[in-house]
Amino acid sequence: MLALIVLFAAFEIGVRLLPPDEVQYTAVAQFDGTVISSTSGTITDPATVARYRAAMTATPSGKFVWQGWHSTCAGTDPFSYTYTFLWHGLPVEVVSQAPFCTGNQYQISSGGITDPRTYYIPTLVQP
């Protein structure tokens, strides 16, 4: 059992240290729940990938996923963005808008485990 815990901890620490070499993005525009347009692609330029990751993880909002968002959320946002950072084709980090809030609040999942904090991205890095 202890070996399993050590392996899990090593994996979680290791996946956060891997430098991503590409980012896949998806941008969706919708109206009343109907998708109007969707675009996706892959960015492999190392400088752009590093800039995207730095912008995405720079500012934790201080809010947790389970906290109420009634006073900090705006109305329905017609756009949603998801960024998947990859290391040799393996996902190491996924950044997506928080499902319960619109605007600039994002969730980050590293190694399959969602960070309980949300991140505030004031200027969305758009593809």
Summary of the structure (lengths in Angstrom):
residues: 127
radius of gyration: 15.7
end to end distance: 43.9
largest distance: 50.1
contacts: 314
relative contact order: 0.22
helix: 22%
strand: 44%
